[in-house]
Amino acid sequence: MAKLDGNGEDEIEVALAALFRAYDLDESGELSREEFLAIEMRLHYEDGQVYRGDSGNAKMTMTDKDSSGFIDYQEFRVRTLTSYQEMGLSRAEVLAHMVEQTQKALLERAKMGPRYHAGIRQSLRSIFTLFDVSGDGFLSPEEWISAQKTVASEVSDDLDEGWIDEAAFSAADTNGDGMLDISEFLEASFSMFEGVKKRSDAILQTLQRIEKVLHQQRMADRKETAPVTVYMQSLERPPFQPPSLSWQDEPTEPDEPNESWKDCGEVALPLNLATAEDVMSLLRLHLRLSHDTWISVYYLGPSREGSGPRAVTLLRGERPGEGNTTAMLSYLSKPNAALKLFVKNCRKRPSKLVRQPRAFLEERDGLFAQRAGASWGLDWETQLVGEGEKLPPRPMVMQVGETLIVEVPQADDNGEFRYMANAFMDKTDVLSKPVNEVIQVKKGKSKKKGGPEPDPLLQLTFVALREGKCVFFVDISWEDQEEKLCQRQQLSAPVAKNTVARIGPVEVDVQKPSGKADKGALQWWNGEKWSNKKGPAKKKKGKK
């Protein structure tokens, strides 16, 4: 049986994401050939195996489906799970192996030196943010010298005190603009660390000590941020659109009026809030939203490129110390911070339905063996895009052995943006937990030859197991991709469209078979009836 972690997420998915991050040496969100082979080679040597370069290159090429020379998370995920399936490992064996490989990869990164040490990179990013008192995303000479005394008192003999002295600032300022951005700061730090004869774990301990002292200094005598303006979407029911379409009518100039967001007053955020949910609770009270409302919250951080709009950033962090809640509060306390919060994607939190992990390997085969009968389908474009269509009448009657398929997107804009889909259910002994099936979409007749292949779809298959009733819904989200979209399109605020949408809830009444099972063609719901053609029903003339 699939297991969930403390946050209700599938342990396999959590372990996969951790393994990918362990391979991602430069934290870019994708793996270059050099990164991939560097970790693979060291893991082979550590296990006492002979590393064959041609084999590693072939593995990289097979994983890099779009031949970009880089592997994104989705490509890494599909290839890794496929490999485990081919090996015939059980779920428990897969989970244990991924955890072991992640630990080994992180250990090898530490051996490669401070530049590749995951903990050191994370600590340096935090220190940069704490140095940046103004919150503009750069370190000025004043901020640099101001932090010098604190650093000097903490590094003692562990590191070179010249790390952040006047000469170090000038040397780090490679573009000569009189300021340091995060990449210049990181490179200067790594260069200094590589010149000292200290173990990476000792360097990390020193950095964490500096980080702690700086944070205490920044928070001293402060209780809350300055008043922050809270904005909500102007439309009562904002539409859901794919990333490639959602930004088309958004303003791109910083001073351009944006009537898609309404001012909902100001609130000062206490600095002792520890999680994203703490912030959301305060915002729900301020906005007079029901306590069982899920929301997404974005703030405007410093520009990542050194110029252009501020970075639209999703608030994250389910546990104290995780995510960016503390970093956001620290940033909003700075004089140059954009004192704005954007609240969107309002939807009801389920009280009885539980997020269900996908059936995995041996479970999948067992569930598919029980399929016998018709298949019914709900596709995301018919249900969600634009005004959307009505769901099937409640309850939806199925027979034991029949399947219900919910088709959702995996990616958009030729793989540039990815979606997440989560199923919430109550009776998995009546209707099975979802089983993944990736569908490669055929290129339409109107598409040009040689153009990019359509983005793949994901079919979540639910098998009717026994008589009874089950309620479920599927949430589709690209909320964590909005940062990338806004940066790419130079947007100064989140898009006003929803980036989370829900198919359902659907009540299913499973009944015993009435006769011989007839598989037949997959029937799609078009908003009015079941049809063998996918897509919304054609509107009659004169009917809106």
RODO-2510 file (C-alpha; in nm, 4 decimals, decimal comma):
residues 544
     n   res          X          Y          Z
     1     m     0,0000     0,0000     0,0000
     2     a     0,1260     0,3467    -0,0892
     3     k     0,2360     0,5582     0,2046
     4     l     0,2064     0,9321     0,2607
     5     d     0,4523     1,1486     0,4480
     6     g     0,3550     1,3932     0,7220
     7     n     0,2289     1,6437     0,4653
     8     g     0,0037     1,3918     0,2908
     9     e     0,2392     1,3515    -0,0072
    10     d     0,3401     1,0223    -0,1625
    11     e     0,6749     0,9170    -0,0139
    12     i     0,7956     0,8038    -0,3571
    13     e     0,7322     1,1483    -0,5077
    14     v     0,9036     1,3200    -0,2137
    15     a     1,2058     1,0901    -0,2454
    16     l     1,2234     1,1469    -0,6230
    17     a     1,2285     1,5245    -0,5794
    18     a     1,5033     1,4956    -0,3160
    19     l     1,7122     1,2741    -0,5464
    20     f     1,6768     1,5233    -0,8325
    21     r     1,7889     1,8105    -0,6082
    22     a     2,0902     1,6058    -0,4998
    23     y     2,1984     1,5730    -0,8647
    24     d     2,1293     1,9417    -0,9407
    25     l     2,4707     2,0819    -0,8481
    26     d     2,4048     2,4449    -0,9445
    27     e     2,0415     2,4527    -0,8219
    28     s     1,9175     2,5581    -1,1651
    29     g     1,6186     2,3227    -1,1702
    30     e     1,7596     2,1141    -1,4544
    31     l     2,0554     1,8816    -1,4985
    32     s     2,3285     1,9472    -1,7521
    33     r     2,5231     1,6592    -1,9026
    34     e     2,8210     1,7561    -1,6857
    35     e     2,6185     1,7523    -1,3629
    36     f     2,4500     1,4230    -1,4460
    37     l     2,7727     1,2451    -1,5374
    38     a     2,9690     1,3959    -1,2450
    39     i     2,7347     1,2398    -0,9885
    40     e     2,6908     0,9141    -1,1811
    41     m     3,0673     0,8708    -1,2111
    42     r     3,1353     0,9319    -0,8412
    43     l     2,8519     0,6983    -0,7340
    44     h     2,9951     0,4199    -0,9518
    45     y     3,3440     0,4665    -0,8070
    46     e     3,2076     0,4781    -0,4509
    47     d     3,0295     0,1453    -0,5097
    48     g     3,3495    -0,0083    -0,6491
    49     q     3,2092    -0,0291    -1,0028
    50     v     3,3846     0,0537    -1,3273
    51     y     3,2293     0,3639    -1,4809
    52     r     3,1797     0,3481    -1,8552
    53     g     3,1483     0,6914    -2,0121
    54     d     2,9606     0,5691    -2,3186
    55     s     2,7006     0,4028    -2,0951
    56     g     2,6565     0,7211    -1,8901
    57     n     2,6173     0,9327    -2,2039
    58     a     2,3602     0,6886    -2,3411
    59     k     2,1634     0,7064    -2,0157
    60     m     2,1714     1,0855    -2,0296
    61     t     2,0545     1,0844    -2,3940
    62     m     1,7690     0,8429    -2,3217
    63     t     1,6520     1,0589    -2,0312
    64     d     1,6814     1,3877    -2,2252
    65     k     1,3655     1,3341    -2,4326
    66     d     1,3582     1,6782    -2,5950
    67     s     1,7306     1,6652    -2,6894
    68     s     1,7930     2,0001    -2,5203
    69     g     2,1145     1,8856    -2,3571
    70     f     1,9478     1,9241    -2,0163
    71     i     1,7191     1,7028    -1,8075
    72     d     1,4237     1,8660    -1,6347
    73     y     1,2521     1,7124    -1,3341
    74     q     0,9731     1,5481    -1,5339
    75     e     1,2210     1,3731    -1,7652
    76     f     1,4259     1,2621    -1,4637
    77     r     1,1132     1,1345    -1,2890
    78     v     0,9809     0,9331    -1,5827
    79     r     1,3177     0,7744    -1,6578
    80     t     1,3895     0,6871    -1,2931
    81     l     1,0503     0,5252    -1,2327
    82     t     1,0720     0,3392    -1,5641
    83     s     1,4119     0,1990    -1,4644
    84     y     1,2770     0,0751    -1,1319
    85     q     0,9782    -0,0821    -1,3044
    86     e     1,2076    -0,2635    -1,5473
    87     m     1,4098    -0,3919    -1,2502
    88     g     1,0911    -0,5313    -1,0927
    89     l     1,1557    -0,3737    -0,7512
    90     s     0,8794    -0,3439    -0,4928
    91     r     0,7642    -0,0056    -0,3657
    92     a     0,9562    -0,0494    -0,0392
    93     e     1,2741    -0,1440    -0,2285
    94     v     1,2397     0,1552    -0,4618
    95     l     1,1924     0,3956    -0,1722
    96     a     1,4893     0,2528     0,0193
    97     h     1,7128     0,2690    -0,2889
    98     m     1,6207     0,6315    -0,3679
    99     v     1,6847     0,7422    -0,0100
   100     e     2,0202     0,5622    -0,0165
   101     q     2,1155     0,7161    -0,3543
   102     t     2,0204     1,0636    -0,2326
   103     q     2,2367     1,0292     0,0768
   104     k     2,5264     0,9020    -0,1327
   105     a     2,4879     1,1848    -0,3861
   106     l     2,4868     1,4484    -0,1106
   107     l     2,7907     1,2860     0,0486
   108     e     2,9734     1,2872    -0,2850
   109     r     2,8798     1,6530    -0,3353
   110     a     3,0344     1,7333     0,0017
   111     k     3,3515     1,5504    -0,1028
   112     m     3,3631     1,7547    -0,4240
   113     g     3,4224     2,0670    -0,2156
   114     p     3,2303     2,3673    -0,0771
   115     r     3,1131     2,4790    -0,4227
   116     y     2,8952     2,1683    -0,4572
   117     h     2,7944     2,1190    -0,0935
   118     a     2,4130     2,1552    -0,0781
   119     g     2,4110     2,2839     0,2802
   120     i     2,6818     2,5447     0,2151
   121     r     2,5006     2,6765    -0,0921
   122     q     2,1748     2,7067     0,1023
   123     s     2,3445     2,8806     0,3968
   124     l     2,5246     3,1292     0,1678
   125     r     2,1971     3,2242     0,0004
   126     s     2,0439     3,2899     0,3413
   127     i     2,3448     3,5004     0,4483
   128     f     2,3206     3,7056     0,1291
   129     t     1,9559     3,7825     0,2081
   130     l     2,0499     3,8867     0,5627
   131     f     2,3337     4,1081     0,4352
   132     d     2,0861     4,2730     0,1974
   133     v     1,9285     4,5088     0,4517
   134     s     1,7554     4,7223     0,1849
   135     g     1,5929     4,4230     0,0178
   136     d     1,6793     4,5264    -0,3381
   137     g     1,8564     4,2022    -0,4255
   138     f     2,2060     4,3544    -0,4236
   139     l     2,4768     4,4156    -0,1667
   140     s     2,5900     4,7768    -0,1510
   141     p     2,9281     4,8798    -0,0043
   142     e     2,7421     5,0085     0,3024
   143     e     2,5686     4,6736     0,3596
   144     w     2,8943     4,4870     0,2996
   145     i     3,0938     4,6869     0,5545
   146     s     2,8036     4,6846     0,8020
   147     a     2,8070     4,3053     0,8053
   148     q     3,1857     4,2866     0,8283
   149     k     3,2076     4,3203     1,2067
   150     t     2,9554     4,0429     1,2665
   151     v     3,1317     3,8074     1,0293
   152     a     3,4767     3,8901     1,1706
   153     s     3,3598     3,8075     1,5235
   154     e     3,2236     3,4700     1,4179
   155     v     3,4795     3,3366     1,1693
   156     s     3,7754     3,3687     1,4142
   157     d     4,0332     3,1229     1,2831
   158     d     3,7842     2,9125     1,0868
   159     l     3,7785     3,1262     0,7732
   160     d     3,9764     3,4093     0,6210
   161     e     3,8559     3,7345     0,7791
   162     g     3,9249     3,8957     0,4433
   163     w     3,6220     3,7112     0,3071
   164     i     3,4112     4,0266     0,3262
   165     d     3,6613     4,3071     0,3671
   166     e     3,6950     4,6059     0,1333
   167     a     3,9352     4,4319    -0,1056
   168     a     3,7085     4,1279    -0,1261
   169     f     3,4142     4,3470    -0,2304
   170     s     3,6122     4,5017    -0,5144
   171     a     3,7370     4,1624    -0,6307
   172     a     3,3890     4,0110    -0,6207
   173     d     3,2342     4,2982    -0,8195
   174     t     3,3264     4,1419    -1,1551
   175     n     3,0997     4,3661    -1,3662
   176     g     3,2196     4,6825    -1,1933
   177     d     2,8764     4,8265    -1,1143
   178     g     2,9599     4,8948    -0,7495
   179     m     2,7131     4,6318    -0,6236
   180     l     2,7185     4,2550    -0,5706
   181     d     2,4445     4,0234    -0,6929
   182     i     2,3905     3,6705    -0,5622
   183     s     2,6021     3,5033    -0,8326
   184     e     2,9007     3,7331    -0,7643
   185     f     2,8683     3,6726    -0,3909
   186     l     2,8524     3,2951    -0,4335
   187     e     3,1492     3,2824    -0,6692
   188     a     3,3625     3,5016    -0,4412
   189     s     3,2711     3,2862    -0,1401
   190     f     3,3507     2,9593    -0,3163
   191     s     3,6837     3,0960    -0,4359
   192     m     3,7753     3,1918    -0,0789
   193     f     3,6610     2,8565     0,0641
   194     e     3,8688     2,6675    -0,1903
   195     g     4,1757     2,8528    -0,0649
   196     v     4,1376     2,7557     0,3013
   197     k     4,2308     2,4165     0,4383
   198     k     3,9028     2,3415     0,6093
   199     r     3,6591     2,0549     0,5714
   200     s     3,3239     2,1364     0,4179
   201     d     3,1368     2,0378     0,7351
   202     a     3,3494     2,2827     0,9393
   203     i     3,2799     2,5606     0,6878
   204     l     2,9072     2,4825     0,7059
   205     q     2,9051     2,5059     1,0861
   206     t     3,0719     2,8465     1,0701
   207     l     2,8247     2,9730     0,8094
   208     q     2,5282     2,8514     1,0125
   209     r     2,6666     3,0337     1,3165
   210     i     2,6990     3,3558     1,1134
   211     e     2,3493     3,3066     0,9767
   212     k     2,2009     3,2683     1,3245
   213     v     2,3727     3,5817     1,4630
   214     l     2,2735     3,7933     1,1619
   215     h     1,9131     3,6828     1,1900
   216     q     1,9014     3,7689     1,5593
   217     q     2,0409     4,1153     1,4854
   218     r     1,7885     4,1800     1,2090
   219     m     1,4926     4,0757     1,4235
   220     a     1,6009     4,2566     1,7404
   221     d     1,3398     4,4979     1,8789
   222     r     1,0993     4,4259     1,5913
   223     k     0,7576     4,2726     1,6400
   224     e     0,5948     4,2984     1,2959
   225     t     0,6420     4,4187     0,9403
   226     a     0,5235     4,7532     0,8145
   227     p     0,1598     4,7438     0,6913
   228     v     0,1366     4,5287     0,3782
   229     t    -0,1374     4,5832     0,1179
   230     v    -0,3368     4,2685     0,0428
   231     y    -0,4758     4,2166    -0,3083
   232     m    -0,7317     3,9647    -0,4339
   233     q    -0,8530     3,8793    -0,7840
   234     s    -1,1239     4,1217    -0,8966
   235     l    -1,3389     3,8560    -1,0655
   236     e    -1,5645     3,6523    -0,8393
   237     r    -1,4872     3,3361    -1,0391
   238     p    -1,1546     3,3814    -1,2180
   239     p    -1,1046     3,1423    -1,5128
   240     f    -0,8331     2,8768    -1,5282
   241     q    -0,5911     2,8895    -1,8205
   242     p    -0,2684     2,7083    -1,9181
   243     p     0,0511     2,9103    -1,8577
   244     s     0,0997     2,9873    -2,2283
   245     l    -0,2422     3,1591    -2,2458
   246     s    -0,2826     3,3021    -1,8963
   247     w    -0,0544     3,6062    -1,9339
   248     q    -0,1697     3,7379    -2,2718
   249     d    -0,3801     4,0266    -2,1377
   250     e    -0,1655     4,1049    -1,8324
   251     p     0,0073     4,4461    -1,8063
   252     t     0,3826     4,4298    -1,8608
   253     e     0,4808     4,7827    -1,7564
   254     p     0,5485     4,8321    -1,3807
   255     d     0,3392     5,1506    -1,3593
   256     e     0,0579     5,0248    -1,5826
   257     p    -0,2784     5,0062    -1,3976
   258     n    -0,3879     4,6521    -1,3188
   259     e    -0,7615     4,6379    -1,2609
   260     s    -0,7544     4,2577    -1,2340
   261     w    -0,6547     4,2933    -0,8669
   262     k    -0,8537     4,4728    -0,5971
   263     d    -0,7093     4,6414    -0,2875
   264     c    -0,8392     4,4634     0,0237
   265     g    -0,6722     4,6772     0,2882
   266     e    -0,3509     4,6500     0,4865
   267     v    -0,2212     4,4094     0,7480
   268     a     0,1025     4,4044     0,9510
   269     l     0,2546     4,0549     0,9689
   270     p     0,3976     3,9446     1,3063
   271     l     0,7610     3,8413     1,2667
   272     n     0,7129     3,5263     1,4755
   273     l     0,4975     3,3568     1,2107
   274     a     0,6765     3,0317     1,1270
   275     t     0,4879     2,8626     0,8419
   276     a     0,2967     2,9510     0,5273
   277     e    -0,0218     2,8338     0,7003
   278     d     0,0396     3,0845     0,9833
   279     v     0,0425     3,3653     0,7265
   280     m    -0,2601     3,2242     0,5442
   281     s    -0,4596     3,2010     0,8682
   282     l    -0,4014     3,5710     0,9336
   283     l    -0,4932     3,6597     0,5738
   284     r    -0,8143     3,4538     0,5848
   285     l    -0,9213     3,6391     0,8983
   286     h    -0,8308     3,9736     0,7418
   287     l    -1,0224     3,8916     0,4211
   288     r    -1,3119     3,7292     0,6101
   289     l    -1,2706     3,4025     0,4248
   290     s    -1,3929     3,0760     0,5720
   291     h    -1,1334     2,8873     0,7756
   292     d    -1,1685     2,5884     0,5383
   293     t    -1,0534     2,7874     0,2348
   294     w    -0,7319     2,6973     0,0592
   295     i    -0,5463     2,9943    -0,0898
   296     s    -0,2225     3,0699    -0,2726
   297     v    -0,0156     3,3670    -0,1567
   298     y     0,2507     3,5501    -0,3599
   299     y     0,4850     3,8349    -0,2721
   300     l     0,7207     4,0477    -0,4810
   301     g     1,0828     3,9735    -0,3959
   302     p     1,3942     4,1437    -0,5338
   303     s     1,4558     4,1121    -0,9066
   304     r     1,6476     3,7960    -0,9935
   305     e     1,8095     3,9501    -1,2986
   306     g     1,9323     4,2666    -1,1289
   307     s     1,6852     4,4729    -1,3316
   308     g     1,3279     4,4502    -1,4486
   309     p     1,0193     4,3633    -1,2415
   310     r     1,0487     4,2263    -0,8909
   311     a     1,0331     3,8481    -0,8652
   312     v     0,6820     3,7101    -0,8175
   313     t     0,7359     3,4481    -0,5441
   314     l     0,5005     3,1800    -0,4104
   315     l     0,4834     3,1535    -0,0302
   316     r     0,5902     2,8024     0,0782
   317     g     0,6655     2,6097     0,3963
   318     e     0,4459     2,3636     0,5826
   319     r     0,6800     2,3210     0,8808
   320     p     0,8864     2,5744     1,0788
   321     g     1,2241     2,6148     0,9147
   322     e     1,0995     2,4964     0,5752
   323     g     1,0098     2,7047     0,2731
   324     n     1,0449     3,0828     0,2559
   325     t     0,8111     3,2187     0,5263
   326     t     1,0936     3,3539     0,7439
   327     a     1,2745     3,4925     0,4397
   328     m     0,9572     3,6711     0,3255
   329     l     0,8996     3,8299     0,6669
   330     s     1,2619     3,9407     0,6809
   331     y     1,2358     4,0865     0,3311
   332     l     0,9087     4,2709     0,4035
   333     s     1,0841     4,4360     0,7000
   334     k     1,3350     4,6047     0,4691
   335     p     1,2967     4,9657     0,3492
   336     n     1,3025     4,8858    -0,0244
   337     a     1,0603     4,5947    -0,0053
   338     a     0,7408     4,5965    -0,2140
   339     l     0,4785     4,5840     0,0607
   340     k     0,2233     4,3784    -0,1311
   341     l     0,0689     4,0333    -0,0970
   342     f    -0,1459     3,8692    -0,3650
   343     v    -0,4089     3,6119    -0,2654
   344     k    -0,5634     3,3856    -0,5305
   345     n    -0,6833     3,0308    -0,6120
   346     c    -0,9492     3,0304    -0,3383
   347     r    -1,1076     2,6851    -0,3074
   348     k    -1,2691     2,4728    -0,0382
   349     r    -1,0448     2,2578     0,1783
   350     p    -1,1812     1,8994     0,1964
   351     s    -1,2947     1,7864     0,5399
   352     k    -1,3579     1,4170     0,4747
   353     l    -1,1686     1,3450     0,1535
   354     v    -0,7999     1,2530     0,1794
   355     r    -0,5249     1,3069    -0,0761
   356     q    -0,4416     0,9691    -0,2242
   357     p    -0,1040     0,8640    -0,3662
   358     r    -0,0879     0,6956    -0,7080
   359     a    -0,0925     0,3164    -0,7235
   360     f     0,2645     0,1999    -0,7716
   361     l     0,4126    -0,0902    -0,9686
   362     e     0,2720    -0,4053    -0,8060
   363     e    -0,0487    -0,2246    -0,6999
   364     r    -0,0958    -0,0951    -1,0542
   365     d    -0,0803    -0,4432    -1,2076
   366     g    -0,3260    -0,5798    -0,9532
   367     l    -0,5785    -0,3030    -1,0172
   368     f    -0,5522    -0,3276    -1,3948
   369     a    -0,6207    -0,7012    -1,3699
   370     q    -0,9626    -0,6180    -1,2227
   371     r    -1,0757    -0,4052    -1,5162
   372     a    -1,3752    -0,5563    -1,6921
   373     g    -1,6321    -0,3347    -1,8566
   374     a    -1,6898     0,0140    -1,9909
   375     s    -1,4586     0,3118    -1,9468
   376     w    -1,5809     0,6655    -1,8766
   377     g    -1,3697     0,9776    -1,9184
   378     l    -1,3526     1,3371    -1,7923
   379     d    -1,0992     1,5574    -1,9702
   380     w    -0,9545     1,8726    -1,8184
   381     e    -1,0055     2,1050    -2,1151
   382     t    -1,3793     2,0331    -2,1325
   383     q    -1,4208     2,0659    -1,7568
   384     l    -1,1976     2,3605    -1,6780
   385     v    -1,0794     2,5805    -1,9648
   386     g    -1,2870     2,8921    -2,0212
   387     e    -1,6282     2,8703    -1,8555
   388     g    -1,6009     2,4903    -1,8245
   389     e    -1,8815     2,2364    -1,8560
   390     k    -2,1150     2,0766    -1,6050
   391     l    -2,0157     1,7528    -1,4330
   392     p    -2,2150     1,4304    -1,4847
   393     p    -2,5353     1,4138    -1,2773
   394     r    -2,4891     1,2878    -0,9213
   395     p    -2,4488     1,0084    -0,8512
   396     m    -2,2509     0,8771    -1,1474
   397     v    -2,3478     0,5094    -1,1744
   398     m    -2,0761     0,2549    -1,2555
   399     q    -2,0534    -0,1219    -1,2364
   400     v    -1,7847    -0,3261    -1,0647
   401     g    -1,4907    -0,3636    -1,3037
   402     e    -1,5604    -0,0458    -1,5008
   403     t    -1,3058     0,2366    -1,5040
   404     l    -1,3292     0,6124    -1,4726
   405     i    -1,0506     0,8115    -1,6382
   406     v    -0,9641     1,1720    -1,5528
   407     e    -0,7314     1,3154    -1,8171
   408     v    -0,5072     1,6000    -1,7012
   409     p    -0,2119     1,7888    -1,8512
   410     q     0,1482     1,7077    -1,7625
   411     a     0,3200     2,0062    -1,9218
   412     d     0,2583     2,3178    -2,1311
   413     d     0,4444     2,5253    -2,3877
   414     n     0,6629     2,2397    -2,5140
   415     g     0,7538     2,1222    -2,1659
   416     e     0,8512     2,4672    -2,0362
   417     f     0,5927     2,4517    -1,7562
   418     r     0,4741     2,1489    -1,5620
   419     y     0,1484     2,0674    -1,3855
   420     m     0,0769     1,8822    -1,0630
   421     a    -0,2377     1,6724    -1,0200
   422     n    -0,3680     1,5398    -0,6874
   423     a    -0,6684     1,3151    -0,6261
   424     f    -0,8726     1,3418    -0,3049
   425     m    -1,1056     1,0518    -0,2188
   426     d    -1,2935     0,8893     0,0668
   427     k    -1,3548     0,5203    -0,0172
   428     t    -1,0590     0,3613    -0,1961
   429     d    -1,2037     0,0151    -0,1329
   430     v    -1,5014     0,1113    -0,3534
   431     l    -1,3159     0,3106    -0,6204
   432     s    -0,9431     0,2473    -0,6454
   433     k    -0,6732     0,5058    -0,5894
   434     p    -0,5557     0,6521    -0,9222
   435     v    -0,3220     0,4703    -1,1590
   436     n    -0,0982     0,6803    -1,3892
   437     e    -0,0920     0,6300    -1,7648
   438     v     0,1105     0,8779    -1,9741
   439     i    -0,0507     0,9542    -2,3110
   440     q     0,1609     1,0824    -2,5996
   441     v    -0,0607     1,3188    -2,7967
   442     k    -0,0517     1,2835    -3,1750
   443     k     0,0327     1,5935    -3,3734
   444     g    -0,2753     1,7378    -3,5457
   445     k    -0,3083     1,7478    -3,9223
   446     s    -0,2781     2,1261    -3,9218
   447     k     0,0556     2,1175    -3,7360
   448     k     0,3695     2,1846    -3,9371
   449     k     0,6109     1,9008    -3,9982
   450     g     0,9222     1,9214    -3,7875
   451     g     0,7498     2,1350    -3,5238
   452     p     0,7552     2,0487    -3,1530
   453     e     0,5577     1,7498    -3,0373
   454     p     0,2387     1,8213    -2,8393
   455     d     0,2750     1,8167    -2,4620
   456     p     0,1892     1,4749    -2,3105
   457     l    -0,1239     1,4115    -2,1092
   458     l    -0,1701     1,2030    -1,7964
   459     q    -0,4683     0,9735    -1,7481
   460     l    -0,5626     0,8994    -1,3879
   461     t    -0,7487     0,5681    -1,3995
   462     f    -0,9881     0,4714    -1,1194
   463     v    -1,1184     0,1116    -1,1108
   464     a    -1,4589     0,0269    -0,9587
   465     l    -1,3750    -0,2461    -0,7037
   466     r    -1,6948    -0,3232    -0,5113
   467     e    -2,0473    -0,1986    -0,4529
   468     g    -2,0763     0,1254    -0,2632
   469     k    -2,0346     0,5006    -0,2983
   470     c    -1,7209     0,7115    -0,3279
   471     v    -1,6668     1,0865    -0,3632
   472     f    -1,3535     1,2266    -0,5241
   473     f    -1,2094     1,5311    -0,6951
   474     v    -0,8849     1,6067    -0,8781
   475     d    -0,6960     1,9337    -0,8306
   476     i    -0,4720     2,0499    -1,1171
   477     s    -0,2103     2,3111    -1,0398
   478     w     0,0769     2,5078    -1,1889
   479     e     0,0929     2,7594    -0,9035
   480     d     0,4609     2,6814    -0,8421
   481     q     0,5377     2,7592    -1,2093
   482     e     0,3984     3,1119    -1,1936
   483     e     0,7320     3,2506    -1,0748
   484     k     0,8988     3,1200    -1,3921
   485     l     0,6174     3,2533    -1,6140
   486     c     0,6257     3,6018    -1,4608
   487     q     1,0028     3,6182    -1,4931
   488     r     0,9890     3,5002    -1,8542
   489     q     0,7164     3,7472    -1,9568
   490     q     0,8437     4,0335    -1,7351
   491     l     0,5180     4,0581    -1,5377
   492     s     0,5081     4,2827    -1,2317
   493     a     0,2334     4,0840    -1,0521
   494     p     0,0928     3,7307    -1,0554
   495     v    -0,1473     3,6537    -1,3387
   496     a    -0,5083     3,7263    -1,2506
   497     k    -0,6229     3,3884    -1,3853
   498     n    -0,6452     3,0947    -1,1480
   499     t    -0,3466     2,8620    -1,1513
   500     v    -0,5244     2,5877    -0,9548
   501     a    -0,8476     2,4251    -1,0749
   502     r    -1,0677     2,1385    -0,9587
   503     i    -1,2469     1,8627    -1,1484
   504     g    -1,5284     1,7546    -0,9189
   505     p    -1,6356     1,6669    -0,6668
   506     v    -1,7871     1,3617    -0,8371
   507     e    -2,0030     1,1127    -0,6464
   508     v    -1,9715     0,7604    -0,7860
   509     d    -2,2268     0,4863    -0,7099
   510     v    -2,0701     0,1482    -0,7880
   511     q    -2,3245    -0,1280    -0,8478
   512     k    -2,2869    -0,4993    -0,9149
   513     p    -2,2547    -0,6050    -1,2803
   514     s    -2,5900    -0,6436    -1,4574
   515     g    -2,4668    -0,8918    -1,7147
   516     k    -2,1771    -0,9629    -1,9478
   517     a    -1,9158    -0,6910    -1,9309
   518     d    -1,8863    -0,4920    -2,2524
   519     k    -1,5686    -0,2885    -2,2760
   520     g    -1,6568    -0,0866    -2,5834
   521     a    -1,5013     0,2505    -2,6660
   522     l    -1,3986     0,5053    -2,4063
   523     q    -1,6916     0,7430    -2,3514
   524     w    -1,6179     1,1094    -2,2740
   525     w    -1,8493     1,3458    -2,0876
   526     n    -1,9098     1,6579    -2,2997
   527     g    -2,1123     1,8563    -2,0466
   528     e    -2,4471     1,7204    -2,1676
   529     k    -2,4031     1,3498    -2,2397
   530     w    -2,1506     1,0699    -2,2829
   531     s    -1,9906     1,0594    -2,6271
   532     n    -1,7135     0,8666    -2,8042
   533     k    -1,5673     1,2039    -2,9050
   534     k    -1,3669     1,4078    -2,6548
   535     g    -1,4534     1,7747    -2,6144
   536     p    -1,7457     1,9975    -2,5114
   537     a    -2,0871     1,9592    -2,6695
   538     k    -2,1601     2,1929    -2,9596
   539     k    -2,3728     2,4876    -2,8532
   540     k    -2,7023     2,5254    -3,0330
   541     k    -2,7532     2,8420    -3,2300
   542     g    -2,9050     3,1171    -3,0237
   543     k    -2,8148     2,9357    -2,7041
   544     k    -2,5527     3,0944    -2,4830
***
